[in-house]
C-alpha cells in the first residue's frame, strides 16, 4: 500500500491503532521529510530553499500523502 493510500485509510479508520502504527512505520522507513527548526517568521523560509522548491515546483520525490 502506498503512503498516500495508507494515509487515506488511517483518516477514514481513525480508531484502528494497527493501521496508524503501520502508517507511522512507513513514514519513518521512507523518511521523505525535510527537517528544519521552528521558524520565527515567514522570511525564515528563505534559509531553506530545498523546502520551498519542493512546493513551488509542485513536485514531491515520493507520495504526496501529508
N, C-alpha and C positions, 0 to 999 in steps of 0.2 A: 504494500500500500504506500502510495507516495505521501510525502509530508503534508501536502495540501489535503489529500483525501482523509488522512488521519486527523488532521486539524478539524475538518468539517464534521467528521464523525464525533469527535470529542465535544464539539459545540452543540450538537444535537442530543448527545447522550451524556450530559454533564454529570450524571450520578455514577457512571461507570469508572471506577478508580483504575481498573486494569488498563483501560483504553487511555486514560490520562497519563499513566506511568509509561505506557508504550510510546506515547507521543513525546514525552519529555526525554526518554531514552533516545528516540530518533533525532531530536533536536541536538542532543549532546554528541551523538555519533556523527552527524553531518557537519556540525559546527560551522554553519554558514553565516554567522552573525559577525558584526563588526563591533568590537569592544571600544568604548570611549568613556572618559569620565563625564560626570554630570556637567551640563552647560549652565552658565550663568546668564547668557543672553543668546539671541539668535546669531549674533556676529561670531560666536564661538564656532559655528558650523564651518566657517572659513578655514579653521585649523584641521578639518577632517575632509579633505577633498574626495577621498575614496568613498566616503559615506554619501556625500551629496551627489557624486557622479552616478552612483547606483540608482538614485531616484530621479535624477534629471533625464537619464537615458531610458528610464522605464524598464531596465533590464535587471535581472537577478541571476546570479550564476546557477542557482538551483530553483526548486519550487518557490513560488511567491506566496507562502502559506500565512505568514503573520505580518 
